[in-house]
Amino acid sequence: MTVTIYDVAREAGVSMATVSRVVNNNPNVKPQTRKKVYEAIERLGYRPNAVARGLASKKTTTVGVVIPDISNSIFAEIARGIEDIANMYHYNIILCNADKRKDKEIRVINTLLEKQVDGLLFMGGTVTDEHIQAFQTSAVPIVLCATRDENGIYPSVDIDHEAAAFDAVNTLIRHGHRDIAMISGTLQDPANGYARFQGYKRALEAAGIEYQEDLVRIGNYRYESGVEAMKYFLGLKKKPTAIFAATDEMAIGAIHSIQDEGLKVPDDFSIISVDNIRMASMVRPQLTTVAQPMYDLGAVAMRLLTKLMKKENVDNPRVILPHETILRLSVSHVNEE
């Protein structure tokens, strides 16, 4: 049979209110009484009902996290940062995968809000009007992680994707490359895909290089689209000498497509990307990339959410974390043989 708070009170010889105060760490309990209650809890194997405690306190100490694609290693690392800070502040995480489907993201958001989470972290997907409508059905604090809404309505933690892309392309330009292709993410994603595309164009313009539409292919951020995009570039009469891929996964797909044709990176094509997933240092040649601080994105977003949930002062609700260019072996000077 389930052990109740009434059973613990009877076993310890105290009131149910006293047991409740002990379970909820209320300081207004004598040490001797607290010891008796803990001993009774241990003897009976009592486990406090989290739902009942949440109803009483109007707090569930749970945070909902919406992750767009659980198979993507970027989000796994971000989630690790979220969980570490959540544990530090004694919050539990409900992690929901949306399989990169907007309809599922909206459904998951509504489900988490119905479950009375104390806060919500929305990670890495495009924030549409439908998302904002779902967010506005509840008054709980919401933080966007590794993404932003276009109008800056919600607190967010992200990198400057446009600047990261600019730095990546500028690295190729500094190595003498002028014919630079891009494997882009979707341009319907303003916070990430379109921003990185704009960074690519701005770097070309700053160097006096003409933008060529046929040197851009749109991918879906994943490995397979990198393979297909590179096949297209390999079929061009005038081939690019360097490729900027909007994500490491697409860059790795491009590397393998080049190698499948008996060509070499960086001898025949230089490649650079953005993210710095673990695989970037495992692929051969090791991938030069612009790193976003994935763990820190999650950790800072969760800390921001804890402040909002506790109604603490927040100096900057829209945080931009620094990125860093990691030079490895996939980029060489255009004139090197």
Secondary structure, DSSP 4 states (H G I P E B T S, - for coil): ----HHHHHHHHTS-HHHHHHHHTT-S-S-HHHHHHHHHHHHHHT----HHHHHHHHT---EEEEEES-TTSHHHHHHHHHHHHHHHHTT-EEEEEE-TT-HHHHHHHHHHHHHTT-SEEEEESS---HHHHHHHTT--S-EEEES---TT--S-EEEE-HHHHHHHHHHHHHHTT--SEEEEE--TT-TTTHHHHHHHHHHHHHHTTPPP-GGGEEE--SSHHHHHHHHHHHHT-SS--SEEEESSHHHHHHHHHHHHHTT--TTTT-EEEEEE--GGGGTSSSPPEEEEP-HHHHHHHHHHHHHHHHTT---S-SEEEE--EEE--SS---TT--
